[in-house]
């Protein structure tokens, strides 16, 4: 009986360790978004991005939603959604994690502060091996055609600024700009710039 359990354990262990040929098997998704408002906002932004770029995407070009976050203070948080539109951007958004929303990759960047620092002066950078791995998986057509990279021209779409008080979405603003921009938000009946 003990041999049966050991055999079953080995088979289970082996089946868990084998990899499939799919691209998803090559990636890890350590981030899971558990806030309904954030998932809905990412979904809305995906629809916005993919609707106007359907022809590009059908040709095999890749564009993903990038998410940056910053703490405004101990109870207010800002999420900034913008397109990640080419493998040349990967070193800039690094360090990052991946998650999936609606079956699409979402690049969750932790580079808010390092975006000010030139790549060659950063203390942490994306390794060449990781750059090639993520480029091949996330931007396969681009990598195959020209592994030097290109920038998918998206005519600078508006970005989405989400402001949360605790876990509640209190403001959603669409405009061009960067994560560091201050956005007018109504708090306790007053308009403040955060």
JOGI-V279871 format. One record per pair of residues at least 6 apart in sequence whose ideal C-beta (glycine too) atoms are under 7 Angstrom apart, sorted by the first residue. I is the first residue (numbers start at 0). J is the second residue. If there is no record, write none. Layout:
I&J + I&J
//
This chain:
18&24 + 22&136 + 25&136 + 26&97 + 26&136 + 28&97 + 28&98 + 28&99 + 29&96 + 30&96 + 30&97 + 30&98 + 30&107 + 31&98 + 32&38 + 32&98 + 32&100 + 34&166 + 36&168 + 37&78 + 37&161 + 38&100 + 40&80 + 40&159 + 40&161 + 40&171 + 41&64 + 41&66 + 41&80 + 41&100 + 41&105 + 42&100 + 42&101 + 44&64 + 44&80 + 44&159 + 45&64 + 45&100 + 45&101 + 45&103 + 48&62 + 48&64 + 48&82 + 48&156 + 49&56 + 52&62 + 52&153 + 55&151 + 56&62 + 59&140 + 60&140 + 60&151 + 61&137 + 61&138 + 61&141 + 62&82 + 62&84 + 62&151 + 62&153 + 63&83 + 63&103 + 63&104 + 63&105 + 63&106 + 63&137 + 64&80 + 64&82 + 64&105 + 65&81 + 65&82 + 65&83 + 65&92 + 65&106 + 65&108 + 66&78 + 66&80 + 66&105 + 66&107 + 66&108 + 67&79 + 67&108 + 67&111 + 67&178 + 68&76 + 68&77 + 68&78 + 69&77 + 69&111 + 69&178 + 70&76 + 71&77 + 71&193 + 74&164 + 74&165 + 75&162 + 75&163 + 75&164 + 75&193 + 76&163 + 77&160 + 77&161 + 77&162 + 77&193 + 78&161 + 79&158 + 79&160 + 79&178 + 80&158 + 80&159 + 81&158 + 82&153 + 82&156 + 83&92 + 83&106 + 84&150 + 84&151 + 84&153 + 85&138 + 85&141 + 85&148 + 85&149 + 85&150 + 85&151 + 86&134 + 86&138 + 86&141 + 86&142 + 86&148 + 87&148 + 87&150 + 89&125 + 89&130 + 89&133 + 89&134 + 90&118 + 90&124 + 90&125 + 90&130 + 91&110 + 91&114 + 92&106 + 92&108 + 92&110 + 93&110 + 93&124 + 93&125 + 94&109 + 94&110 + 94&123 + 95&106 + 95&107 + 95&108 + 95&109 + 96&107 + 97&104 + 97&106 + 97&107 + 98&105 + 98&107 + 99&105 + 104&137 + 111&178 + 113&121 + 118&124 + 134&142 + 135&142 + 141&148 + 141&149 + 155&175 + 157&173 + 157&174 + 157&175 + 158&174 + 158&175 + 158&176 + 159&171 + 159&173 + 160&172 + 160&182 + 161&168 + 161&171 + 162&169 + 162&170 + 162&182 + 162&184 + 162&193 + 163&169 + 169&184 + 170&182 + 170&184 + 172&182 + 181&192 + 181&193 + 182&192 + 182&193 + 183&190 + 183&192 + 184&191 + 184&193
//
